[in-house]
Protein backbone atom coordinates (compact mmCIF):
# COMPACT_ATOMS: atom_id res chain seq x y z
CA UNK A 1 0.00 0.00 0.00
CA UNK A 2 1.21 3.46 -0.81
CA UNK A 3 2.01 5.82 2.05
CA UNK A 4 -1.00 8.06 1.41
CA UNK A 5 -3.31 5.02 1.60
CA UNK A 6 -2.27 4.10 5.15
CA UNK A 7 -3.37 5.37 8.54
CA UNK A 8 -0.19 5.92 10.50
CA UNK A 9 -0.71 8.52 13.22
CA UNK A 10 -2.17 7.74 16.62
CA UNK A 11 -4.60 10.68 16.29
CA UNK A 12 -6.01 9.28 13.05
CA UNK A 13 -6.66 5.89 14.65
CA UNK A 14 -8.17 7.57 17.72
CA UNK A 15 -10.56 9.63 15.58
CA UNK A 16 -11.82 6.51 13.79
CA UNK A 17 -12.27 4.66 17.08
CA UNK A 18 -14.10 7.59 18.68
CA UNK A 19 -16.37 8.70 15.84
CA UNK A 20 -16.43 5.86 13.30
CA UNK A 21 -19.23 3.45 12.42
CA UNK A 22 -18.65 -0.19 13.28
CA UNK A 23 -19.36 -3.33 11.26
CA UNK A 24 -18.21 -6.75 12.44
CA UNK A 25 -18.37 -10.48 11.84
CA UNK A 26 -16.65 -13.54 13.30
CA UNK A 27 -13.20 -12.73 11.89
CA UNK A 28 -12.96 -8.94 11.64
CA UNK A 29 -14.12 -5.61 13.02
CA UNK A 30 -14.36 -2.72 10.56
CA UNK A 31 -14.47 0.90 11.72
CA UNK A 32 -15.20 3.59 9.12
CA UNK A 33 -15.02 7.38 9.33
CA UNK A 34 -15.43 9.81 6.41
CA UNK A 35 -12.42 12.04 5.77
CA UNK A 36 -12.01 15.05 3.51
CA UNK A 37 -9.39 13.46 1.27
CA UNK A 38 -9.31 12.08 -2.24
CA UNK A 39 -8.15 8.65 -1.07
CA UNK A 40 -9.35 6.02 1.36
CA UNK A 41 -6.79 5.24 4.05
CA UNK A 42 -6.52 1.88 5.82
CA UNK A 43 -5.16 1.00 9.24
CA UNK A 44 -4.73 -2.49 10.66
CA UNK A 45 -5.02 -3.59 14.29
CA UNK A 46 -4.14 -7.08 15.50
CA UNK A 47 -3.99 -7.48 19.27
CA UNK A 48 -2.01 -9.94 21.35
CA UNK A 49 -5.07 -12.13 21.85
CA UNK A 50 -4.71 -13.19 18.21
CA UNK A 51 -1.29 -14.71 18.84
CA UNK A 52 2.42 -14.03 19.06
CA UNK A 53 4.30 -11.50 16.96
CA UNK A 54 4.79 -13.89 14.04
CA UNK A 55 1.07 -14.71 13.89
CA UNK A 56 0.01 -11.07 14.27
CA UNK A 57 2.32 -9.94 11.47
CA UNK A 58 1.08 -12.72 9.20
CA UNK A 59 -2.53 -11.69 9.81
CA UNK A 60 -1.66 -8.04 9.08
CA UNK A 61 0.07 -9.00 5.82
CA UNK A 62 -2.95 -11.01 4.74
CA UNK A 63 -5.32 -8.18 5.63
CA UNK A 64 -3.22 -5.64 3.72
CA UNK A 65 -3.31 -7.87 0.65
CA UNK A 66 -7.06 -8.39 0.99
CA UNK A 67 -7.58 -4.62 1.30
CA UNK A 68 -5.48 -4.03 -1.84
CA UNK A 69 -7.84 -6.24 -3.84
CA UNK A 70 -10.89 -4.17 -2.87
CA UNK A 71 -12.30 -1.36 -4.98
CA UNK A 72 -13.53 1.20 -2.46
CA UNK A 73 -14.92 4.69 -2.73
CA UNK A 74 -12.49 7.50 -1.90
CA UNK A 75 -12.84 9.68 1.17
CA UNK A 76 -12.82 7.31 4.15
CA UNK A 77 -10.53 6.27 6.98
CA UNK A 78 -10.91 2.55 7.66
CA UNK A 79 -9.48 0.60 10.59
CA UNK A 80 -9.57 -3.18 10.21
CA UNK A 81 -9.24 -5.13 13.43
CA UNK A 82 -8.65 -8.87 13.58
CA UNK A 83 -10.39 -11.18 16.03
CA UNK A 84 -8.80 -14.34 17.43
CA UNK A 85 -10.25 -16.74 14.79
CA UNK A 86 -8.53 -14.67 12.07
CA UNK A 87 -5.23 -16.33 13.01
CA UNK A 88 -6.50 -19.73 11.86
CA UNK A 89 -8.54 -18.51 8.89
CA UNK A 90 -7.49 -19.10 5.31
CA UNK A 91 -6.70 -16.08 3.13
CA UNK A 92 -9.85 -16.62 1.04
CA UNK A 93 -11.98 -16.50 4.20
CA UNK A 94 -10.31 -13.28 5.36
CA UNK A 95 -10.80 -11.67 1.96
CA UNK A 96 -14.46 -12.72 1.78
CA UNK A 97 -15.02 -11.48 5.33
CA UNK A 98 -13.47 -8.09 4.54
CA UNK A 99 -15.42 -7.81 1.29
CA UNK A 100 -18.73 -8.47 3.03
CA UNK A 101 -17.96 -5.88 5.72
CA UNK A 102 -17.04 -3.21 3.17
CA UNK A 103 -20.28 -3.90 1.31
CA UNK A 104 -22.30 -3.58 4.53
CA UNK A 105 -20.49 -0.33 5.32
CA UNK A 106 -21.28 0.88 1.75
CA UNK A 107 -17.61 1.47 0.90
CA UNK A 108 -17.56 -0.50 -2.33
CA UNK A 109 -17.54 1.21 -5.69
CA UNK A 110 -20.69 0.41 -7.57
CA UNK A 111 -19.87 -1.64 -10.65
CA UNK A 112 -20.58 0.18 -13.91
CA UNK A 113 -23.55 -1.14 -15.86
CA UNK A 114 -22.59 -3.21 -18.87
CA UNK A 115 -23.61 -1.85 -22.24
CA UNK A 116 -25.99 -4.09 -24.22
N, C-alpha and C positions, 0 to 999 in steps of 0.2 A: 504494500500500500504506500502511496506517495505521502509525503510529510503533511501536506495540507488536507489529507483525507483521514488523519488520525487525531483523536483526542489525546492530549499529552499533559495538559496542566491540571493540577489538583482542583482549581476553581471551576474548570469546565466540567469535570466529573461531578463535583459537588452540586453545580447548577442542575445537571440532568437528574441527579438523585433527588434533589429537593423539589423540583418543579415538573419533572417529566411524567409522561403517562407510562403505565406499566402493562406489559403483556407477558404471560408466562405459560410454560408447559412443563412436562416432566424433566426435560433436559436443560432448558435455558430460561433466563429471565431477560426481557428486552425492555429497556427504558428509552423513551423517545422525547426529545424536546426540540421544537422549532428553533432555528437560528436564523440570522439575517445574512447568510453567506450563499455563495453560488454552488457550494459543494456540500455533500453530506459527510460528516466526520464520524468515525467509529472508534469506540474505546472497548477494551476487553478486560473483564474482571474474572479471575479464577482464584477462589480462596483456598486456604489450606485444607479445608474439609474434603476437597476434591482429591487430593493426594499430595505426594512429595513434589519437589521442584521439577523433576523430570516429567512427571505426569502433567503438572500444571502447564508447563511450557509446551508440551505436545498438544494439549487441549487448545491453548491459545493459537498455536500455529494452524491447527485444523479450523478453528473459528475464523481466523483471518482469511484463510483460503476460501471458506464458504461465503464469507462476506464479499470477497472479490468477485464471486460468480453472480452475485445479485445485481439486478438493475433497479436502482432506487431513485426516487425523486430527489432533487437537490434541496438543500435548505434545512437539514435536520442534524442534530447531534444524537447519536445512538450509542448506548452502552449495553454491551452484551455480556451477561453474567452466566457462568456455567454452574450447574448444580452437580451434585456428587455422581449421579448416573452418567453424566457426560464423559467421565473418565473411561468407562467401559464401552461407550457407544461407538459404532462404526461411523466413518466419515459420512457415508450416505445418510445415515440417520440424523447426524448433526446438521447437515445441509438442509435436509427436508424440514427439520424442526425450525431452523432459522428462517427458511422460506415461508413457512406457515405463519410464524410470528410477524414477519414483515408485512405479509398480506393482511393479517388482522389489524395491524397498526396503520394500514393504508399508506405504506411507504413505497410500494412497488409502482414502477412506471406502468401505465396502462399500455398494453400491446396495441400497436397500430392496426386498424382494420385492413384486412387483405382486399385488394381490388379484385372485382370479378373478372 
